[in-house]
Amino acid sequence: MPRSSASLASLVSTGLSRLELRNPRLLGFLTLILFLTDIGYEGQRDFGVFPLLFLFSPLSIAAFLVVFLVLFSLAKRMQSNGAKALAIVVITAIAAGTKSLVLMLLVHQEDFQTNLQQRISGDLTIAILYILISAAMFSAYNNHVLVTVELNRVTARLLEQKNTTIAVADEVEAELQERANNSLGGELDRIASSNEKVMDAAESAALKIQIQALVRNQVRPLSRELQARVQILRSMEPQQLEPRESKNIWKLKVVPNIDSSFIASYVIAMPNIFLTIVSKADFWSSMLVLGISLSYPIIGRFIQFALPGNRIPISYALNIPAAASVIAYLPTGIAIYSLGLQYPLVGLTTFTAGGVLLFTAICSTAWFALQRTRDENAAEIQRINSEIRHELDLLDQAVWVAQRKWSYIIHGTVQGALTVASSRLEMSARPDESLKLAVRADIERAKTVLSSPPDFDRPLQELLGEIVDTWQGVCGVEYQIAPSASLALEKSKTSTTCLVEIVKELVSNASRHGGANKFWLNAYLNSEGDLAIVAGNNGRALSGELSAGLGFEMITKLTKNWSLSGTASGSFSAILPMPRS
């Protein structure tokens, strides 16, 4: 929020350079406050001219607007924002001088020069004050509208994202299963038959080569090809979006003890008040009043601490800084009134000065409330965009599970079972009946998963237990899942599936490429509620080429980020997005 004079000046300067001076709202606002200023000042000076003001003041305001708009049509061609802002201030002063001259000629006629001298400094500064306030208000309002519109857009996007579902047609699922069975079923039967005939080390080595060839030539290519066609379904039915009001300023909420700024009010209003007084009294008396006027921001600041800190509708809230401004103005008002006893024309400023300070106090509260609301909405946009990215990550997981189910059944379970079988044959010095039984179980596991796909709805411990059993005797698998992580995974079938497939890939790589016989994994929820995964093994460091394979392609799709260091122990880490509770 623009609390400092520098940031407030920046807001005003930006607002001036972007101000559309032909905006009907702006012209209406200027017309109204200029008319009220004339009524307040001239009516106090001479009540006899009061009826004339209802005719002559609008005429002088019309002169102001004509000069204002004609000169602006020339200034708007300027390219520099700073030059354009300065030009608008100068144009406002020229237009205000014209208005003052016209009004004095119409109201006071022969005596217009004396009255013009008394009014001109105040008229110029009050007009500039009004245009500065208008610039700040319209700039803050436009920023507020833009940010609120964007907030509504991203909120709608988030709602749409949360109500996105996916579906795979049953016939597509059956087609993929049939293709997997046709491609691998016969080969697995042939290898199972060969396993029963193994009698010596040479036949065992030959069977190992057959299994490796099957993995290389058929299992891996097939795992890349089996991808389901997924239908993405979006619906807004579960919830209806209630957009935030963007253009109705009366919906704005004010926090009085935050948004009120009597310092800003004083800085903006006091030049006009001082110049008005000094044009009607001696310089040193005017300086004394200026010194006493410093009590206004000090008293206002103390009052601000006692103002309500809750959000109040702007239609009620603006009465609070207005009342506080009246109280803070009392010492200054008394000083001006006292000076008015010596200089009668100064006495007229007693109420107009208080009115100007009250007006700026209300306006500054409104624009600081607009700025605060804009900043809050901007922060909310950042939060929602982050949540949208998270929801997209979760959707990617769901799409992956739906699309690549059969691909990773082949890649993870079938290839894993065959890799274990190959490793058993390689590790065994002489084949015996127990080796045949173990290899037979490995091949049977691969055949079973093709005919009866695994149920991904099963508990995490059961799914991880299958991995432990699969690699038993080849690579010992240990895992530790934090209780909070286990609880979160129980609520998300998709996240559980993703974690299990990542573990399958890591164990397979550790054994096949690193020669590991021990693998361990820890998983816990990080501060953002996502699953942090840390894994290691006692094998050789893996080469960077592995990251281009199907397995690490899967890990890239499923995780926010992952890393693979050059050392084995604790070499892998990743963050798996989890649904927010």
N, C-alpha and C positions, 0 to 999 in steps of 0.2 A: 504494500500500500504506500502511496506517496505521502509519507509523513514529513520528510524533510522539505525545506524550501526549494532545494535543487530539484528533487523529483516532482514536486508540485509545479515548479516552473517548466519542467520538461513536459508534463501533462498539458499545461496551458498552451505551450508553444506548439506541441503536436496538434492539439485541438484547434488552434487558430489556423494552422496551415491546411487542415482538412475540413474546416468549417464550410458548409454550403450555405452561403449568406442569403441565397434565394429560397431557402427552406421556409415554408409557410409557418411552421411551428416557431422557428427562431424569430422571424419577423413579428409574429403575434406576441411572443414573449417580450421582445424589445419594446414594442408599441405599448404594451400594458405597463411595464415598469417605468418607462419614460413618462407616461401620462400620470401615474401615481406620484412620481417624483415632482412633477409640475404642480399637482394639486397640493401635495404636502408642503412644498417650499413657498410657492406664491400665495397659497391660501393663508399660511401663517403670517406672511409679511403684510398682506393687505386683504382683509376679508371682503372688501368691496369689489375686488376683481375676481372673486371666486366664480360667479356665474359665467364670466367671460372665458374662463379657462376651458370650459366644456366645448367651446367653439374654437378658440385660438390654439390651445394645446394640440389637438389633432392636426391642425393645419401646419404647425411647426414640426410635428412628428413626421408628417408627409414630406416636408422639405428635407428632413433628416434622411428618410428612406430613399428619396430620389438621389441625393448626393452620394449616399452610401452605396447604392446599387450601381450607379453610373461609374464611380471610381473603382468599385470592385471588379467590374467587367474588364477593366484595364489591368488590374493587379493579378487577376487569376491566371494570366499567361506566364507569370513568373515560375521558373523551374525550381529555384531553391526554396525549401520549406521555411528556413529562417527568414529569408527576405520577404516571403509571402506573409508570414506572421507579423513581421514588423510593419509591412505595408497596411495590413488590416488595422493595426493599432492607430497608425497615422490617419487612415481613411476615417476611422471612427471619430478621432479628434476633430477632423475637418467637418464632418457631418454634424457633430455635436455643436461646434461653433456656429454653423449655419442655422441650426435649430434654435440656439439661444438668441441669435440676432433676430430671427423672424419673430419669435415669441415676444421679445422685448419691444420690437417695433409695433406689433399688433396690440399689446397690452398697455404699454406705457407711452407709446408714440413720441412726443417731444422730449420726454425725460428718459428716453431709452438708453442713452449713453451711460448715465450714472448707474442705472439698474444693470446694464450689461456688464459693467466693470465689477459689480458686486457678485454677479452670477457666473461669469465666464469660466473662472478657474474650477469652481464646483461642478459646472455642467460638463466640462471637458473630462475631468477625472471620474465623475460618476458614470459617464458614457463608456469610458475605457474600462472601468471596473465591471460594468454590466457585460461588455463584450468578452472580457476575460473569464468571468463566471460562466457565461454561455458556452465559451469554448471548452472549458473544463467539464461542464455538465454534459454537453453533447458528446464529447470525446469519451467520457466515462460511460455514458449510456450506450453509445455505439459498440464499444468494447464489450460491455455487458451482454448486449444482444448477440453479438457474434459468438462469444464463448458459450452462451446458453444454448444457442442453436446447435453448436458443435456437440455440447454435452447431451442434448436430446438425441442427436444422430448416433453417437457412440453407445448411448444407453440402449437405443433400439437395436443396434448391431449386437450388443451383448445378449439382449433378450432373445434375439433370433438364434444366436450361437448356442445358447443354453437349451434351446428347444429343437436342436438339430439331432436327428436320429439317422441311422443307416440300416440298410436291409440287403440281404443277399437272397435271391430267388432260390427256392428248393431245387428246381431243375438244374440250376447252375452248380449247386453243391453236389448233386448226384453225378453230373457230368465230370466234375473234377475228380471225384472218388473213382469213377470208372476208368478214367484215363490213368490215374496213378496205379491202379491194380493191373491194368493191361500192360503198362510199361515195365513194372517191377515184379509183379506177382510170379511170373514164370521164371525169372532170373533168381529170385529168392528160393524157389522150389529146387532149382538146379543146384544152387550152392548148398542147400540143406542136404540134398542127396549126396553131393560130393563129400560133405563133412562126415557122413556115415561111413564112407569108404576110406577115410584117412587111416593109414597104417604106420607110416614112418615120417621122419622129419622132412623128407623131400616132398611128400604129398601134402604135408602141413604147410610148407612154404608155398607150394603151388596154389593151395586153396587161399592163402593170404593174398597172393597176387591177384587171384580171380576177384576177391572181395574188393581190393583196392581199385581194380579196373572198373568194377561195377559202380563204385562210388564216383570215380573220376569221369566215366563216360556216360553214365545214365542218371545217377541220383542227383548230382550237382546240376546238370543242365535242366533236368525235369523240375527241380526246385525253383529255378528261375522262371520257368514258363507257366507254372500253375498259379494264375492270379484271377480271382473272381471279379466279375463285374458288379460293382457296388452301387446301389441307388442311395443317394443322399436325400433325406426327407427333412424339410424345414417347415415348422409350424409356429404360428404366433398364438394359437388358441389357448394354451394353458394360462397365459398371463396377458393382460392388456396394459400397454404402455400408457403411463400418465405423464405427458411431456411437461417439463418445467416451463412456466410462463416466461417469455423472453422480452416482449415489448411493453407489457403493462407494468409501468414503474410502481404502481400502487400495490403490487404484489410483493414488492421488495421488503425485506426485513432489516431493521436497523438495530445495532447493538450500541446504545447511547454512550457507554463509558469507553468504547473503542472508536466509534466512528465520529464522535464530536471532536472538533479541533478549534479551540478558541484562539490558538496561536495563528493558524492559517487565516481565520476570519479577521484577526487584527491586522496582519500583514497586508491583506488585500484591501481592507476598508479604510485604514488609517490615513493613507496618502490623500484620499478625497476629503476626509474630515479635516485634516490639518490645513490643506490648501484653502478650503472654504473658510476656516477660522482666520487664517493669516491674511486673507483678502479683506477682512472686516475689522481686524484688530492689529495692535502693534506686534512686532516679531517676537519679542521676549515674553510677552504674555502668552502668545501662541505656543512658544516652546515650553512654558510652564505647564500648560494644558497637555501638551504632548508627553511630557514627563509623567504627569499624573495618569495619563491614559495607559501607561505600562501596567497599571493595576488590573486592567481588563483581562489580558491573557493569563496573569498570575492567579487572579481570583477564579477565572474560568477553569484553569487547570486543576485547582483544588476542588472545585465543584464537580469536575469530570470524574474524579475518583469515587464520588458518592453516587454517581448516576447508575441506573440499572445495567447489569451485565447480560441480561437475557435478550433474546430476539423479539422485537416488537414491530408490528406492521408500521410502515412508514407514515401512514395517515395519522397515527397517534404519536409515534416516536418523535416527530419533528417539533412537537410542542415542548419536549423536554429541553433540547438545546436552546430553543427560543426563550423559555423561562430563565434558563441559566444565564443566557446572554444579557437579559434585562438586569439580573442581579449583579453580574460582573461589571455592567456599565455604570452602576450607580455613582462611584467616586468620580468617574470621568464626566458624567452628566451634571453632577453638582459643580464641578470645576468650570464647565462650559456655561452653566447657568450663572455662576458668580461673575464670570468675565462679561456676561451679557448685561449685567447691571451697569458696567462701564461703557460697553459697546452694544447698544440695543439690537443691532442686526445679528450679533453673535448669539444672542438669546434664542433666536429662531432656530439655530443649529442644534439646540439641546435635544429636541425630539427627532429631527432628521438624522443626526449622527447616530443616535440610538437605533433608529430604524435601519440605517445602512448596516450597522454591526449585526443587528438581529437577522437581517436578510442574508448577509454573508455567512452567519453561523448556521442558518438553516441549509443554505446551498452547499456549504462545505461538508456538513453532515451527510447530505444526500450523496454527494459525489464520492466521499470516502466509503460510504456504505456500498455504492456501486462497485468501487474498486475492490473492496474486500470480498464482495460476492463473486466478482469476476475471478479473483485469485483462488477462492475456494472452489469455484467451478472448474478452473484450469487444473487444480490439483486433483479434482475428482475425475477429470478427463484422463489424466495420466494414470490414475488407479484403474479406471475402467479399461483403458487400452491395454494395460498390463494383464487384466483379467481376461480380455478378449484373446490376447496371445496365449494365455494359459488354456483357455477353452479350445483354441485351435490345436494346441498340442494334444489335448485329450481326444479331440476329434480325429487327429492323425493316428493316434493309438487305436481308436475304435475302427477306423477305416483299414488300418494295417491288419488288425486281427481278422476282420471280415474278408479282406482281399487275399491275404497271404496265409490263411489258415492251412491250406493244403501244401502250399509252398514250404512252410516251416514245419509241418508234420514230416515232410520228406527230408528237409534240411536238418532239422533238429533231432527228431526221434529216429527215423529210419537210418539216416547217415550216422547218428550217434551209436545206434545198436551195431551197425556194421563196422564202425571204427573200433568199438570195444572188441568185437569178434576178431578183427584183424590184429589188434594188439595182443589178445590172448595167444593167438597162434605164433606171433613173433616172440613172445616172452617165454613160450614153452620150449624146453630143450628137447623133450621127447613126448609125442602125443600119447595120451592115455584116455581111458573112458571118461574121467572127470572133465578133461578138456573138451571132449566131444559133447558132453552134456551141457557145458557152459556155452559153447559156440552155438549149439542147437537152440538154447534158450534165447541167445541174442538174436538169432535169425527169426525165431518164432515171434519175438517181440516186434521185430520190423514187419512181419507178415500180419500180425494181429492189428497193428495200428492202421494198416491199409484197409482191412475189412471192417474194423470197428474203431472209428476215429475216437480219440480221447475226449472225455467230458471235461471241458474247461471250467465247469461250474464246481469242480471238486475243491476241497480245502487246500490252502497253500501247503500245509505240512505234508499232505498226501502227495501232491505234485512234486515237491522237492524230494520227498522220500523215494519217488520213482527214479529221480536222477541219481541219488545215492546208490540205489540198487543196481541201476544200469551200469555204473562205472566200478562196482565193487570188484576188488581184485586187480583192477588196472590203475585207477586213480581214486584215492580216498577223498571224499567230498565232505567238508564240514561247513556249516552255515549257522549264523546267529542273526535272528530277526528281532529287533526291539519290540517289546509288547505294544507300544503305540503304533508302530508300523504294521504289525500283524493285524491289529484292530482295523486300521485304515484299509489294508488290503482285503480284509474280509468283506468290506462294503463295496469293493470294486472288482468285478470279474475281469474287466479289461486290463486293469493295472496288474492283477495277479498273473494273468496270461503273459503279459509283457515281461514281467520279472522272471518268470520261469523260462521263457524262451531266451532271455539274455543269459541266464545262468547256464543253460544247455550250451549256448555258443561259447561262453568263456571256458567251461570245463573241456569241451571238445578241442578248442584251440590250445589250451594248456597241455593237454595230453598229446595230441597229434603233432603240433608244431614245436612245443617246448619240451616234450619228453617228461612232463611232470607226473609224479605219482601221488602228489598231495595238492589239494585245492581248498581254499577257504574263502568265505564271503561274509561280510557284515552289512546289514541294511538298517537304516533308522530314518526317522522323519527329521528334516532340517527345520530351521526357524520359519520357513515359508510354508511348511506343511507338505513339501515334496519329499520323495524317497531318495535318500542319499545312499549310493551303493559303492562299497569298497571291496575289491577282490584281489587275491594274490595266489601264487603257487610256487612250488619249489623247482620249477623247470627253467629252461633257458629263456633269455629275453626274446620276445617275439619281434620279428622284423616289421618294418613299417608297411611292407607290401600287403600284409594281412588286412589292413584297414580298407583296402579297395574291394574286399570280398563281399559276398552276399550277407554274411553274418554281421559285419560291422556296418554294412549299409542298413541293415535292420536296426542296429543299435542307434545309429544316427537318426533314423526316423522316429524312434520311440523315446529318446531322451532329449532333455534340453541341451545338455552338453556332456561330453565324455572325454577322458584322457587315458593314454596308454604310455606309461613311462618306460625307460630302457631297462629298469631292474625288474626282477620277477616279483619279489615280496611287495604286496600292496601296489602292484603295478597298474591296476585298473580302477578308475573311479568314474562315476556318472551320476546324473540327477534325473530321476524318472518323475515326470509330472503326475500329480495325484489330484483327484477331484477334491474340491473344497467342501468341507462339511457345512 
